[in-house]
Amino acid sequence: MTMTLVTPISALAALRAHPAIAQIDAEARARGNRRALAETIGERIFSRVLPVQLLEIRASGLGNRTYVGLRFSGEKFHGPVSAALLDRELVGAVEISFAVSPTIREVDCWIVVPIPVAPGTDVSGDKAKPTERDVLTVSVRRGESATELAHRLQAGIGVVTDPRWVARALHGRDGGA
């Protein structure tokens, strides 16, 4: 005698599918008082392979104004990264962020590298020593086109960079191997 187990469709529908990797990554890196918005941005950014590791997506705001911060790692790239590739990556992440919500007024991108700290050093609280430093920062206001941002990044207009990091970390236009 063969027994067949049948599960009603309604019971199957109640089971949650495993979240996509993009969703897991987005949830783990989302911060700010508009966390759901940060997660949505993250899911869209993480839906493709990133050459530069995105560490945090912060969405914060008040009323109908939202500001987004994207913090990237300045080391341990997923393969060689040229200045041109980095520029494209930043432009793409900014475009994705603005596309998620019309309330986003500005997207700030910063790339950080760790600062070595001695064991026992206070790394949180009022006497905290910094554990990372910015090596590239750029702010983009809504309305700036991708072409304008790409030009600013290439020309270094309104972009703060550490030239030593650029020379060491990036391949191509500004230095590296």
Secondary structure, 3 states (H helix, E strand, C coil): CCCCCCCCHHHHHHCCCCCCHHHHHHHHHEECCCHHHHHHHHHHHCCCCCCCCEEEEEEEEECCEEEEEEEEECCCCCCCCEHHHHHHHHHHHHHHHHHHCCCEEEEEEEEEEECCCCCCCCCCCCCCCCCEEEEEEEEEECCCCHHHHHHHHHHCCCEEECHHHHHHHCEECCECC
